[in-house]
Amino acid sequence: MRVVEVTAYGGPEVLRVTRRPEPEAGDEPGKVRVRLKAAGVTMADLRIRAGLYVDQMGGLQPPFVLGTDFAGRLLDPAPGPEGLLPVGTRVAGFVPWYEELTGHGTYAEVIWAEPDWLAPIPDEVDFTAAASLPLAVITASQGLEQLGLPPGATLLITGASGVVGRLLLQLAAAAGLQVIAVSYEGDENELKVLGAKHCVTRGEPAEVLRKVREHAPDGVDGVFDGALVGAPMLAALKDEGCFVAIAPDRVPASERGIRVEFDRARPHALRIKEALDKVAARELVTRVADVLPLEVVAEAHRRAEAGRRPGRIVLMI
């Protein structure tokens, strides 16, 4: 089968399409096989490839296969969140790459998956949309829980134009939070439709903080740092507020009684199913920026690093 290997740490040029043996039924007790149709390209993939997380990866060294988000069809029956999923069921989920640290990711034609990673895809949702959602929506929903803010509280989201930020914005607005969204210029109207009360154009941290203070002069109750700004955003918070970071190298030290949390997403099949059902019902909006074949994975990484087009880049397999 085709896979994409990281051959060394570096730029997109270190990615190589090669072949590995296809998994055989029963080789991994407790896991099932999924033949993939689509895989999302995430920010974590880019940072792993670049060597930014070497210290968190134990003894794992290249060559290895990247990828967390996936959508495809079951090759083996599997228990699902609401009953048995037969062979051929369209499923989506994500591989907890850091927890597994096997080097077997989703840039591949067939993967092994734990049944509790898998959610059935509704007929109304295509493979590309399904592959754009799992890691991001779990990161967003889990982050919202970690923030623990009551209705009416003020939440600052950096990176609100991004995949995770847009989903968190929608979930936070539905939970009754007052959201200040830090976004690309030009995205303001769309983000307000999705639930933002105020929008602030991204820029240098000092300028962003100045604009945030115009809307929250006493500070905000929580910060979700989807843009990986890190410590400078602590200044936006009230004393004893909460800061949630989504990258291990962007977790600031606490100050002024601020609670600092690291949001590392954990698979949750039922939550992914609920999110996919909401997408099918047009109650939750996900966005695909580009769809590219597996063979041009290096170009997919270049486009993801350029970053301006909102939405997930998806590899078709």
GISUL-V141473 format. One line per field, one symbol per residue. ss: DSSP state (@ for helix, = for strand, . for the rest). burial: b if it has 9 or more other C-alpha atoms within 8 Angstrom, else e. A space follows every 50 residues. Layout:
ss: ???
burial: ???
//
This chain:
ss: .=====.....@@@=====...........===========.@@@@@@@. ...@@@.......==...======...===..===....=====..@@@@ .......=.=====@@@===......@@@@@..@@@@@@@@@@@@@@... ...=====....@@@@@@@@@@@@...======....@@@@@@@...=== =...@@@@@@@@@@@....======.....@@@@@@=========..@@@ ........====......@@@@@@@@@@@@.......======@@@@@@@ @@@@@@.....=====.
burial: bbbbbbbebbebebbbbeeeeebeeeeeeebbbbbbbbbbbbeebbbbbb beeeeebeeeebebbbbbbbbbbbbbbbbbbeeebbbebbbbbbbbbeee bebbbbbbbbbbbbbbbbbbbeeebebbbbbbbbbbbbbbbbbbebbebe eebbbbbbbbbbbbbbbbbbbbbeebbbbbbbbbeebbeebbebbbbbbb bbeebeebbebbbeeeeebbbbbbbbebbbbebbebbbeebbbbbbbeeb beeeeeebbbbbbebebbbeebbebbbbbbeeebebbbbebbbbeebbeb bbebeeeeebbbbbbbb
//
